[in-house]
Amino acid sequence: MDRGRAFSIAKAASPKQFLAVDFYFESYAELGLQRMMVADQPRTDAFAAAIKEAIKGGETVIDVGTGSGLLAMLAANAGAKKVYALDQSAVAAAAKETVERNGMSGTIDVVNANASNFDVVEPVDLIVSEWLGHFGFAETMLDDVIACRDSNLKEGGRMLPSGVELMMAPVDSPILYEVDGPGFWKHKVHGIDFSHLERRELDQALAIKTQIPAADVIAEPRGLVKLDLAKASKEDVWQHGRLRFTIDRDGSLNGFAGWFVAELTPTVVLDTGPFFETTHWMQTYFAIDPIPVKAGQEIELCYDLTRHPVEPRSLMMNLTVGEASYGFTVG
């Protein structure tokens, strides 16, 4: 998904945060959004193949954030004995109707509930969830998936996806920087000088969801967060560290590309990077002050990935390159 479908409301949430949470759930009742996700062929085909591989017959399954009900119905078709399809959004009513129309109501229970508060009598064999958001962890839906796992997955049970890794790479992207990014302001419009706004937009540090051409990547990608979802805690996402890149050609480093790779099963991997077929997640572009670079040059990137202090569905990505630091909002 690219906006979340389940979210735990903190007791201390402000009225503004409660409104945001309500919108967060109810946005997933929009069938246009559900259609966009189902129509994302790389996403849908990968999950279909993974579910077919993971289910041998007779398993019990929870689908966290079922949305249209697609993954729950794929699990039933693959031979699951019982599927609990959870969604806190009003889309649960549409999923229930779809399940009934396809003759699967004997196998699938559609439950309008938050996954973090859901408990089954007998632990299940498999939890499947397409919880992934912008840059992987925006929306923080993984919190609810992990809570559901801890309450409902039997010992030795499996998660689908089983793992996820965030990736980054430096880019030289004239179009993304000069046309669709801060560099746009350098060019006069009808003789009017807007050039001072380039600095202002860079300081705003808003990460952009966009398609980044593979040809714009100027160094081998590096991983910054890698999780085993059978073991990961809610806080394991939030990490800091350093990445070193070797630039492979002369150019201008004007940003970093970010994306995720999800291991759905041992043989099915969904890579949302620029070198693979485009998904609705696309990639995340972090624009920085352009830096001239040479082939063979080493670039060090310091990162700090944290929860957003105000927006519950967003995250903060703090990046430092040389003397320049940026605090990006991703969400």
DAKAQUI-V628322 format. One line per field, one symbol per residue. ss: DSSP state (2 for helix, 1 for strand, 0 for the rest). Layout:
# DAKAQUI-V628322
ss: ???
This chain:
# DAKAQUI-V628322
ss: 0000000000000022222222222222202222222220222222222222220000011111000002222222220001111100002222222222200000011110002220000001111100001001000002222222222211111111001111111110022222200222220010010002222222220101110002221000011111110000022220011111110000111111111111111001111000000000001111111111100001111111111000000011111110011111110
